[in-house]
Amino acid sequence: MNIKLFNRFLNEELPADGPEAGLTTAPPVEAAPVDTPPTEFAGPEWMKGISQDLMEDKSLQNFKDVNDLAKSYIHSRKQIGKNKISLPDEHGTDEDWKEVYKQLGLPERDKYSVKFGEANYSEDFKKGFIDQAHNAGILPQQAEKVFEFFNSQVTIASQEAGEANELEQQEAFEGLKKEWGSGYDKKLKTAQVAFSTFADEDLTAYLNDTGLAQDTNLIKLFSKIGEKLNEDTFDTNTVKHLGLTKEDAEEKKATMMGDSNHPYWKDEHPNHNKAVEDMLKYNKIIES
């Protein structure tokens, strides 16, 4: 062996991260690529000719062949624009919108009808409602839904108003009882008699229809009228009648009928007409 070469070999520095001095590293051997078998296509046979991304669209697998796909495409093209309605922009007129409503199914006015059910409204109201609904372009079935809501709200409001009015009347009568105290029954009877004496049928119907017959202020007024008439000074032979019960009226009538000297029996007496008038009022009280 050559001594000089051997010494040189021993004195050479080794690389910091390499193999021992004098040795060489063989380059890495790349692994041979492994062939991956292609995935078997599970879709229809006709799709093998299209791109991979289209193959993955499951909707295409619903077509059995290319002809089926073509028919679907043609049908879709024909549907484009069919039954399409153009809406007017901000410059559209009422007539433009009427045409839209017509296309949506709004019938002509003479064929436009709304079912009101059992709701109790006047014919004028019904006609007005239908006119407004038609002018607004509301379809009949939509108008009926609007009316159902309106009618339900009116019913609820009417019930609430009735309950509130009844409660108000109860409170008013309770206040009247406190105000009149033990004289409540007598004063109320006086008011009833005064009312029946002066009120005719038309006034009675009006007060009942409007609810004023239950107005405590009106009752107090008639009570005062009756009390005032009972306080008036009449001829001693003139009998007072207001504020009487049926029993009182019967007693007064019996007294007049049983007294042959009473003005009621004497036509020439100056108070005869008044006595006859009182007798009529007694009879009215008795018959009430």
C-alpha positions in Angstrom: 0.0 0.0 0.0 1.2 3.5 -0.7 2.1 5.0 2.8 1.6 8.6 1.7 -1.9 8.0 0.5 -2.8 6.1 3.6 -1.5 9.0 5.8 -3.4 11.5 3.7 -6.6 9.5 4.2 -6.1 9.4 7.9 -5.5 13.2 8.2 -8.6 14.4 6.2 -11.4 15.8 8.2 -14.8 14.2 8.1 -17.8 16.2 6.9 -19.9 17.6 9.8 -23.0 15.6 8.8 -21.8 13.3 6.1 -20.4 9.7 6.0 -17.0 8.8 7.2 -14.1 10.2 5.2 -13.3 8.5 2.0 -16.8 7.0 1.6 -19.4 8.2 -0.8 -23.2 8.1 -0.5 -25.2 6.4 -3.2 -28.2 8.4 -4.5 -31.6 7.4 -3.3 -33.5 5.0 -5.4 -37.0 6.2 -6.4 -39.8 3.7 -6.0 -41.4 2.6 -9.2 -44.9 4.1 -9.5 -47.8 1.7 -8.8 -50.6 1.8 -11.3 -54.0 2.4 -9.7 -56.8 0.7 -11.4 -59.5 3.1 -12.7 -62.7 3.4 -10.7 -65.5 1.6 -12.4 -68.3 4.1 -13.5 -71.7 3.3 -12.0 -73.8 5.6 -14.0 -75.7 5.1 -17.3 -73.6 3.9 -20.3 -74.3 7.1 -22.3 -72.6 9.3 -19.7 -69.1 7.8 -20.3 -68.5 10.3 -23.0 -68.9 13.4 -20.9 -66.5 15.1 -18.5 -65.9 13.9 -15.0 -67.5 16.9 -13.2 -70.7 16.3 -15.2 -70.7 12.6 -14.4 -70.8 13.5 -10.7 -74.1 15.4 -11.1 -76.6 12.9 -9.9 -79.5 14.7 -11.7 -78.1 13.6 -15.0 -78.3 10.0 -14.0 -82.1 10.2 -14.1 -82.0 10.2 -17.9 -81.8 6.8 -19.6 -80.1 8.1 -22.8 -79.1 11.2 -24.7 -82.5 11.4 -26.4 -84.2 11.6 -23.0 -81.8 14.4 -22.0 -82.5 16.3 -25.2 -86.3 16.1 -24.8 -85.9 17.5 -21.3 -83.8 20.4 -22.5 -86.3 21.2 -25.3 -89.2 21.1 -22.9 -87.4 23.5 -20.5 -86.7 25.9 -23.2 -90.4 26.0 -24.2 -91.3 26.8 -20.6 -89.1 29.9 -20.4 -91.4 32.9 -20.6 -94.6 30.9 -20.4 -97.3 32.6 -18.2 -94.8 35.3 -17.4 -96.3 38.5 -16.0 -94.5 41.8 -16.5 -95.0 44.1 -13.5 -95.3 47.8 -14.1 -92.5 50.0 -12.7 -93.0 53.2 -10.7 -94.4 54.8 -13.9 -97.2 52.3 -14.3 -100.8 53.5 -14.4 -103.9 52.1 -12.7 -104.8 50.6 -16.1 -101.4 48.9 -16.2 -102.0 47.3 -12.8 -105.5 46.3 -13.8 -104.0 44.3 -16.6 -101.7 42.5 -14.1 -104.7 41.7 -11.8 -106.6 40.4 -14.7 -103.7 38.0 -15.6 -103.6 36.9 -12.0 -107.2 35.8 -12.3 -109.3 38.9 -11.3 -112.7 38.5 -12.9 -114.8 41.3 -14.4 -116.9 43.2 -11.9 -120.2 41.6 -12.9 -118.7 38.2 -12.2 -116.9 39.3 -9.0 -118.5 37.9 -5.8 -117.6 37.6 -2.1 -119.1 35.2 0.4 -120.1 37.0 3.5 -121.5 34.0 5.4 -124.0 34.7 8.1 -122.6 38.1 8.8 -125.5 40.6 9.2 -124.5 43.6 7.1 -126.6 45.9 4.9 -126.6 45.4 1.1 -125.1 48.9 0.7 -122.1 47.8 2.9 -121.7 44.5 0.9 -121.8 46.3 -2.4 -119.3 48.9 -1.2 -116.9 46.3 0.1 -117.0 44.4 -3.2 -116.5 47.6 -5.2 -113.4 48.5 -3.2 -112.0 45.0 -3.2 -112.4 44.8 -7.0 -110.9 48.2 -7.6 -107.9 47.3 -5.5 -107.3 44.1 -7.5 -108.0 41.8 -4.6 -109.0 38.3 -5.8 -112.3 37.0 -4.5 -110.8 34.4 -2.2 -108.4 37.0 -0.8 -111.3 39.5 -0.3 -113.1 36.8 1.7 -110.1 36.4 4.0 -109.9 40.1 4.5 -113.7 40.3 5.3 -113.4 37.3 7.8 -110.8 39.2 9.7 -112.7 42.4 9.6 -115.9 40.7 10.7 -114.2 38.9 13.6 -112.7 42.2 14.8 -116.1 43.9 14.7 -117.7 41.1 16.6 -115.0 41.2 19.3 -115.2 45.0 19.5 -119.0 44.8 19.8 -118.8 42.2 22.6 -116.3 44.2 24.5 -118.3 47.3 24.1 -121.5 45.5 25.3 -119.6 44.1 28.3 -118.2 47.5 29.1 -121.6 49.2 28.8 -123.2 46.6 31.0 -120.5 47.1 33.6 -120.9 50.8 33.4 -124.7 50.5 33.9 -124.2 48.3 36.9 -121.8 50.8 38.4 -124.2 53.6 37.7 -127.2 51.8 39.4 -125.0 51.0 42.3 -124.2 54.7 42.6 -127.8 55.6 42.4 -128.7 53.1 45.1 -126.1 54.7 47.4 -127.3 58.2 46.5 -131.0 57.4 47.2 -130.4 55.0 50.1 -133.5 53.6 51.6 -135.7 55.6 49.3 -134.3 53.9 46.2 -137.4 51.7 45.5 -139.9 54.5 46.0 -138.0 57.0 43.8 -137.5 54.4 41.1 -141.2 53.6 41.1 -142.0 57.3 40.9 -139.7 57.6 37.9 -141.3 54.6 36.2 -144.9 56.0 36.7 -143.9 59.4 35.5 -142.3 58.0 32.4 -145.3 55.8 31.6 -147.6 58.7 32.1 -145.8 61.2 29.8 -143.9 59.0 27.3 -145.8 57.8 24.2 -145.0 54.6 22.3 -142.5 56.3 19.9 -140.5 57.8 22.7 -140.5 54.6 24.7 -139.2 52.7 21.7 -136.6 55.3 21.0 -135.3 55.2 24.6 -135.2 51.4 24.7 -133.5 51.2 21.3 -130.8 53.7 22.2 -130.3 52.4 25.7 -131.3 55.7 27.3 -134.0 54.0 29.2 -131.3 52.7 31.4 -129.6 56.0 31.8 -129.5 56.9 35.5 -129.5 60.6 34.8 -132.8 60.2 32.8 -134.2 58.0 35.6 -133.4 60.7 38.2 -135.0 63.3 35.9 -138.3 61.4 35.7 -138.2 60.7 39.5 -137.9 64.5 40.1 -140.8 65.1 37.7 -143.0 62.7 39.6 -142.0 64.1 43.0 -142.7 67.6 41.8 -146.1 66.8 40.5 -147.0 65.1 43.8 -145.9 68.2 45.7 -148.2 70.5 43.6 -151.3 71.9 45.4 -154.5 70.7 43.8 -158.1 71.0 44.7 -158.9 68.9 47.8 -161.1 66.7 45.6 -158.3 66.1 43.1 -156.3 63.0 43.8 -152.6 62.7 43.3 -151.5 59.7 41.2 -147.7 59.8 40.5 -145.5 57.5 42.5 -148.3 55.1 43.3 -148.0 51.3 43.3 -150.7 49.2 41.7 -152.2 48.6 45.2 -152.3 52.3 45.8 -153.9 53.0 42.5 -156.5 50.3 43.1 -157.3 51.8 46.5 -157.7 55.3 45.0 -159.9 54.0 42.3 -162.0 52.1 44.8 -162.4 55.3 46.9 -163.5 57.3 43.9 -165.9 54.7 42.6 -167.4 54.2 46.1 -168.1 58.0 46.7 -171.2 59.1 44.9 -170.4 62.7 45.8 -167.0 62.6 44.2 -166.4 65.0 41.3 -165.8 61.9 39.1 -169.6 61.3 39.2 -170.7 65.0 38.8 -170.4 66.3 35.3 -171.1 69.8 36.4 -168.3 69.8 39.0 -165.3 72.0 37.9 -162.8 69.2 38.7 -164.8 66.5 37.0 -162.5 66.3 34.0 -159.5 66.1 36.2 -161.0 63.3 38.2 -161.7 61.4 35.0 -158.2 61.9 33.9 -156.9 60.6 37.2 -159.1 57.6 36.9 -157.6 56.8 33.5 -154.1 57.1 35.0 -155.0 54.8 37.9 -156.2 52.2 35.4 -153.0 52.6 33.5 -150.9 52.0 36.6 -153.1 49.0 37.5 -152.7 47.5 34.0 -149.0 48.1 33.8 
